[in-house]
Amino acid sequence: MKDVNTLRYHLNHADVSATNYIRAKHVELADAIADRHKIYLDTCYWSHFRDVARGWPTAPALVSLLVAIRDAVAAKRAICPLSQESFSEVFTHSDPKTLEATVTLIDELSESSCLTEFMQRMNTEAYHFMIQKTKGDGSVYNLDQLMWTKCGYVLGAVAPHVQDLPEELAVAMHKAFFDQMWATTLGDMFARLGCRPDWRHETDVVKHMNEDKLRYENDFNSFKQVFLIELRGILDTLEPTFAHIMAQMDLKETGKLLSDSDREIGPAVRRMVGKIYDAFRLNKIRDELPTLRVHATLHAALRWDRNRKYKVNDLADLRHAAMALPYCDLFLTEGPLCHLVNASQSRLNEYFTCRTISDASEALEHLRSIGI
């Protein structure tokens, strides 16, 4: 790992807070890749391309597609960002040589760029939505500027905390630690983590989901209805997030931190959640809360198909789609997920311009048609 020691620099620039410094780095990254075609590869496609890169026999269309994508990345016309889900799935390889080859390709095509962790992104979208609605468009960044990070933070933001340090030193350490993580590659992480087959998904959750699906299969008679059921379930889990956001907004307004009792989930939070639910129900939500829309829609699509049982990889697949559709231009995935995303009842193509393709020849033709 490259040693990035910026502690002295930050001690000499103590006028910049850690929050402002880190936000500026994220915005700088987002701006640097803003004009590049963002191609999201699910784990299946990372594996296909790894085999191509190793010279293993594979379909000619996959070979040509990887050549086109590699050329586009090298020419700064495209980029293939990493994600939390790809990271977690890729590292379950039990063969170090196979994993190292995958990691090397990801570092090449992603240039260590990464979408923010799933819950962090949901929280950011919620905060952005509430500030935008209460303060206006001029009070928030473009949402796309807040969704990009480096692979060192693929699982979320972390920072060192040492008690009883002078504030100036603590802030400098925070920023210096960030710089080290910002420069970390996936190869660096592989050198320390190795293979992690213990990260594989448990099957008990899927078993319970199938039992519940059967138990409640008569609770709806339209796709819109099952979408709203899924939406309500996700919103309920986000109530603590909305309570925290409202507390932060109040702190900025009054300069006072709310008491623990005031920060509890109460009527004000539930009214806010209810308003968001009603806005979706009345089709008043368009670009806002995109990850929430994708996640609820695809959960609904799985429930809507009464003959289809949940599989172990379904939850990961939905998170792949929820990362790709709002913030990328092309999503390469397997056939079943491609079909689910493009199904007419989901209407996701009405809200997102990202193309979802499973066939390598079709993907190659698409990239050529747009000059990538």
N, C-alpha and C positions, 0 to 999 in steps of 0.2 A: 504494500500500500504506500502510495506517495505521502510523504510527511508534509503536511500543510500547517505551519506554525505561524499564526497571525496574531498571537496574544499581544505581543509588544505593539503591533500596529493599532489594535483596538484600544489598548491602554492610552495611546496617544490621540485617539479619536473618540473620547468618551462622550462627546456631545450627541452622538447618534445612538438612540435606544436600540436594544436588541430587536424589539418588535418592528421598528421602522427599517432596520438593516435587513432583516430576514424577508420582510414583505417586498422590499425593493429588489432583492435577488430573485424572488419568485416572479415578479412582474418582468424583470429583465429577461429571464428564461422564456416566459410566455411570449414576449415581444420578439425574441430571437427566432422562435419557430413559428411565428404567426402565419407567415406566408408559405409554409411548407405543407404539403399534402400529408395528412396524418393517417397512417395505415395501421389499424389495430389488428394484431394477430392473436387469435386465441392459442391455447397451449398446443392444440392439434397442429396448427400451422407452424408454430415454432419448431415442433418436432419434425414435420415434413421438411422444412427448410434446413434444419440441422443435418438431416440425412443427405440432402442434396449437397450441402457444403462439404460433407465428409466423402463425397464421391460414391455413395451407395446407390445401387440401381433404384430408380424411381420414375414416375411419369414425366415424359418430356415437357409437358405443360408446366409442371412444378419447377423444373430446371429453368425454363425461360422466364417464368414469373419471378423467381429469386434473382436472376440476372438483372431484370428490369428494375426491381426494387433496390438492389444493391447500387446500381448505377444512379438511380434517382436520389438515394441517400447521400452517396459520395458527391453528387452535384448540388446538394443542399436544396433539392426540389421536394424531398419527402423525408419522413421520419416514422419509425415504428416504435412508439412508446411502450415501455414496460408497464405492468400494472401489478397491484397487490396479488390478484388472483393468479396471474401467470407465474409470478415469483413463487408463490406457495405451491403451485402444482409442479413447476419445473424442478424444484429442489427435492421432490419426493423420489427422484431417480435413485436407484440403488447402485448404479454403475458410475464410478467417478469419471471415467473417460467420456462417457456419453453426456453426463451433466456438464463437464468442462467444455465440450464442444458446443452445447446449447448456450451456455453462458457467454462464450466467446462471440457467438453470432448475435446474441441479444445486445451485448455491449457495442458491437459494430453498427447494428441497424437502429438502435435506440439512442446512441450517443449518451447513454446514462440518463436520458430524460424519462419521466415517469408521470403517470396520472396519480393524483393524491389518493390516499387510502379511502375506501368506500364510505365509512361512517364520517370521516373528516369532510369528505365531499358533500355528503348529505347535510351535515351541519353548516358548512359554508354556504350552500345554496339556500338553506332556511334563513340564515342570518342576512344574506344578501337580499332575499325576498322581503324580509320584514323592514330592513333599513330603506330599501328602495320604495316600498309602499308608504312608509311614514315620512321619509325625508326627501324623496324625489330621486330621479336618475342621476343628478349631479353629485349625489352624496356617496356613490358607490363606484368601485372599479368595474370595468367590463368583467363579467363573470368568468369568461375564458382566461383572463389573466391570473385568476386565483386557483386554477386547477392543475397547475404543472409544478413538478418538483423534480428532484434527482433521486436516483435509485437508492441512495443511502437512507432515504426517508420513505421507502416503498411501503413500510408497515405503519407509517404515521410519524408525527413529530415527537422528538425526544430532546431533552436538554439536561445537562448536569446541574445538580443542586447541592451545594455545600453550605451548611449552616454557619452563621457567624462570620462570613466573609464581608469585607467592606463592599458596599454596593458597586462601586466603580470596578473593582476586580471581578465581582460576580458577573456583571454585564459583559465585561471583556472576555471572560471565560466562555460565557454563553455564545457569543459571536464567533470566537475562535473554534469552539467545538462544532458549530454549524458549518464553518468553512471546511473543516476536516471531513465532515459527513457529506458535504456538497461535492467534494472532489472524489468521493469513494465510487469505485466501479463495481459492477456485479461480480467481476472476477475477483476483486478484493474480498467481497463477501463470501464467495465460494471457498477462497483459501482458508477462511476461518470457520465456516459452517460445515463444509463438506456436504455429503449426501444426507438428506433428512427424510427417509422413508416413513418415519414416525409422524410426519405431518399429514398422512393420508386421511381422507374423510371417514368419519364414523358412519355406520349404516343405521344405527338406532333412530336417528332423527328422521331419516327417510321412511322408516317403517311406521313411525307415529304419524307422519304427514299423510301417508296412504290410508291409514285407518281413519284419520279425520276427514280426508277427502270423501271417503265412502259414507261416513256418518252424516256429513252435511251436504250431500250431493243434491238434495231437493230444496236447498235454501235459496235458489235463484232460478230464474227462467229467461234471463237475457244476459248478453255479454256485459252490457253497461252495469247491470246489477252486480255481477260477480266482481267487476273492476272496482266498484265502490266498496264492496265488502273488503277486498284486499287493501284498498286505499285506507279505509278506516283502521284496519289492523296495524298498518305501518305507521300511520299518524299517531296512534295510541302509544306506540313504542318511542315516538319522537317527542312526547310531551315533556320529558326532562330537558331535552334540548331547547324547546321553546321557552321553558321556564328560565333556563340559564340566559338565553338571548334577551328576554325581557328584563332580567335583572341587570345585564350589562348595559342595555339601553337606558335604564333608569339611572345607573351609576354615572353615565356620561351626561345625563340631563341634570342631575341633582348634586353629583359629586359625593354621594353617600352610598355606601354598600348596604344593600338590604339585609335585614336579619334573616336567620335561617328559616324562621316561620314564614316570613314574607316571600322567601324564594321557593317555598314549596309549591307543588302543582295545585293551583286553585282555580276559581271561576274564570279569572282573566285568561289564563292559559287555555282552558277548555273552550272559551269563547273564540280565541284565536284559531285553535285547531278546527273548531266547527266552521269558522268562516272559510278556511282553506278547503275543507271538505266540500262545502257548498259551492265554492268557486269552481272546483273540478266538476261537480255534479251539473252545474249550469253552463259548463264549457267556457268559462271565463279565464281559464289558465291556458296560456299558449307556450311561451318560452321559459316561464319561470318553473323552478323546482323540477328540472328535467330528469334527474336521477330517480326521484320519487315516481314520476310518471312511468318511466320505463320499467322499473321494478314492479310496480303495482300491475301494470298492463300484462307483463309476461307471467307473473304469478296467476293472474286471472286466466290467461290463455291456457296454462297448464290445468287449471281447475275446470275450465270450460270443456275440455276434451275428457269426457267422463270415462272413456275406455283406456285412457293412458295413465299408467302408474308412474309416480315419481321415481327417478333413478338417482343414484348417489351423486352423479355429476351435475344434476339439474340446478342446484343452488349456485354452484360455481359458474355454470353457463349463464344464468340470469345476471350475475354480477359482471361477467364479461360484457354482456350486451349493454348493461347500465353504464359501464365505463365508456364503451365505444360510441354508442349512438349520439349522445349529446355533444361530444367534444372531438370526434374524429370524422374523417371523410370517407373512409372505406373500412369495413369490418369483414375480415376473412375468418370463416368459422366452418364447422361441420354442417352437413345437410339438415339434420333435425332442428338445430337452433336457427339456421337460416330460414327454414320454413316457418318456424314459430314467429320470428321477427317480422317476416314479410306477409304473414297471414292477413287476409282482408279485414277480419274483425278487430285486429289490434290497432289499425289505422296509424301506426307509428310513423309511416312515411309522410303523414300529414304534418307531423311536428318536427321531424329531423331529416336533414338532407344526406346523412351518412348512408352509403350503399352497403347492404349486407349481401355477401356472395360466398358460396361454398365451393364452386367449381373453379379450378385454377385457370382453365382456358378462358372462361368468362371474365375472371378478374384481370387477366392479361389484356384482353380486348378492351376492357373498361379503362385501364390505365393508359393504354395507347390512344384511346379516343379522346382523352383529356390532356394528352401531351406529357404524361409522367414517364 
